[in-house]
Amino acid sequence: MSADCQFDEQEVLILRYRALEREVTDPLAAVLLHDIVQDLEADLHRERAMALSAIPSSKS
């Protein structure tokens, strides 16, 4: 699986959890879903940063 495909899947997962967060009526569930979204976003940003740092720069 390519990194771009994995990032796309993670973004879709984040969007799904955000939708659940908006729809849920239980305050505790909303807080937990919000924490999950924050963790997933942090993971996505970290993985993207690692992927970008792994790309060799083409300095002439």
GIPE-V483598 format. One record per pair of residues at least 24 apart in sequence whose ideal C-beta (glycine too) atoms are under 7 Angstrom apart, sorted by the first residue. I is the first residue (numbers start at 1). J is the second residue. Records with the same first field share a line. If there is no record, write none. Layout:
BEGIN
I=J ; J
END
This chain:
BEGIN
3=51
7=44 ; 48
10=40 ; 44
11=44
13=40
14=40 ; 41 ; 44
END
